[in-house]
């Protein structure tokens, strides 16, 4: 005999939504993102790839970039709205001084 599964009550769902409102995860790029937003997203991605290739933690990356760990977390979670293009490029150039960016 199969046990019937109960769907959470509306009150329980609202509690769960409230908890998730402030949860952090990686941001997605909107399909209608501007060219500048897509570029910042790609720079964040390059920084994350660099960090993973080095086998570094966010703490180690923060030390290398000379920024707070919270800022590194924003980068690796693609919080592009919290950074200017110039600032992200500055951070990437600290990792890769010979970085070359091309506009397609």
PyMOL commands that set and color helices and strands:
alter all, ss='L'
color gray80, all
select helices_A, chain A and resi 10-21+35-54+58-65+69-76+80-82+85-95
alter helices_A, ss='H'
color red, helices_A
deselect
rebuild
show_as cartoon
